Amino acid sequence: MTDLPVILRVHELYGAICIVTEKLAGVKRQTIGRRLEDAVLQLLEWLIMSKNAPKAHKAIYLIKAVATAEIIDFHLQTLLEQKLANATTVNQLLAKNHEVSRQIGGWLKSAQ
């Protein structure tokens, strides 16, 4: 089974985010770190569901994926604003997330 490029990109994003969240202090790791990781995993689930859904249902999962990508963006911005992680690293993660969002947007356009 071959995965779509956007799914592979989200998998890479998850690995990079795990590295950042492991370095967070205890309470922050259990709050924002856990929420961020869960959001990326949820995004991955929506994309896999969309990949396997009939054409009529793909857009529903992709809309949920777009919203989840925005939540990830919010969590990353929070890390940046509260200076909880290296700014350069967080900016790179934000860029990866924006690329994923663009890919999902293109997929959504073609599904509608």
C-alpha positions as CSV (number, residue, x, y, z in Angstrom):
1,M,0.0,0.0,0.0
2,T,1.4,3.3,-1.0
3,D,0.7,6.4,1.0
4,L,-0.1,9.8,-0.5
5,P,2.6,12.5,-0.2
6,V,0.5,14.5,2.2
7,I,0.2,11.5,4.6
8,L,4.0,11.0,4.4
9,R,4.5,14.7,5.1
10,V,2.2,14.5,8.2
11,H,4.1,11.5,9.4
12,E,7.3,13.4,9.1
13,L,5.7,16.3,10.9
14,Y,4.7,14.0,13.8
15,G,8.2,12.8,14.2
16,A,9.6,16.3,14.3
17,I,7.0,17.4,16.8
18,C,7.7,14.5,19.1
19,I,11.3,15.6,19.3
20,V,10.2,19.1,20.4
21,T,7.6,17.9,22.9
22,E,10.0,15.5,24.6
23,K,12.1,18.6,25.5
24,L,9.3,20.5,27.1
25,A,9.1,20.8,30.9
26,G,6.9,18.3,32.7
27,V,3.6,20.2,33.0
28,K,3.9,21.7,29.5
29,R,4.8,18.3,28.0
30,Q,1.6,16.9,29.5
31,T,-0.6,19.8,28.4
32,I,0.3,21.6,25.2
33,G,2.8,18.9,24.2
34,R,0.2,16.1,24.5
35,R,-2.5,18.2,22.7
36,L,-0.1,19.0,19.9
37,E,0.9,15.4,19.3
38,D,-2.8,14.3,19.5
39,A,-3.8,16.9,17.0
40,V,-1.2,15.6,14.5
41,L,-2.3,12.1,15.0
42,Q,-5.9,13.2,14.5
43,L,-4.9,14.9,11.3
44,L,-3.3,11.7,10.1
45,E,-6.5,9.8,10.9
46,W,-8.6,12.3,8.9
47,L,-6.3,12.0,5.9
48,I,-6.3,8.2,6.0
49,M,-10.1,8.1,6.3
50,S,-10.4,10.5,3.4
51,K,-8.0,8.4,1.3
52,N,-10.1,5.3,1.8
53,A,-13.6,7.0,1.7
54,P,-15.9,6.9,-1.3
55,K,-15.7,10.1,-3.3
56,A,-18.9,11.4,-1.9
57,H,-17.5,11.4,1.7
58,K,-13.9,12.5,1.0
59,A,-14.7,16.3,1.4
60,I,-16.1,15.7,4.9
61,Y,-12.9,14.2,6.2
62,L,-10.8,16.8,4.3
63,I,-12.7,19.7,5.9
64,K,-12.0,18.1,9.3
65,A,-8.3,17.8,8.3
66,V,-8.1,21.5,7.4
67,A,-9.6,22.4,10.8
68,T,-7.2,20.1,12.6
69,A,-4.2,21.6,10.7
70,E,-5.4,25.0,12.0
71,I,-5.4,23.7,15.5
72,I,-1.9,22.4,15.1
73,D,-0.9,25.9,13.8
74,F,-2.4,27.4,17.0
75,H,-0.5,25.0,19.2
76,L,2.8,25.7,17.4
77,Q,2.2,29.5,17.7
78,T,1.6,29.1,21.4
79,L,4.9,27.3,21.8
80,L,6.5,30.2,20.0
81,E,4.8,33.0,21.9
82,Q,5.5,31.4,25.3
83,K,9.1,30.6,24.3
84,L,8.7,27.0,25.2
85,A,10.8,25.7,22.3
86,N,13.5,26.9,20.0
87,A,12.0,29.6,17.7
88,T,13.9,28.3,14.6
89,T,12.6,24.8,15.1
90,V,9.0,25.9,15.7
91,N,9.1,28.1,12.6
92,Q,10.3,25.1,10.5
93,L,7.4,23.1,12.0
94,L,5.0,25.9,11.1
95,A,6.3,25.9,7.5
96,K,5.8,22.1,7.3
97,N,2.3,22.5,8.6
98,H,1.5,25.2,6.1
99,E,2.7,23.0,3.3
100,V,0.5,20.2,4.6
101,S,-2.4,22.7,4.7
102,R,-1.9,23.7,1.1
103,Q,-1.8,20.1,0.0
104,I,-5.0,19.3,1.9
105,G,-6.6,22.4,0.4
106,G,-5.7,21.2,-3.1
107,W,-7.0,17.8,-2.4
108,L,-10.3,19.2,-1.0
109,K,-10.7,21.4,-4.1
110,S,-10.4,18.3,-6.4
111,A,-12.8,16.3,-4.1
112,Q,-15.6,18.9,-4.3
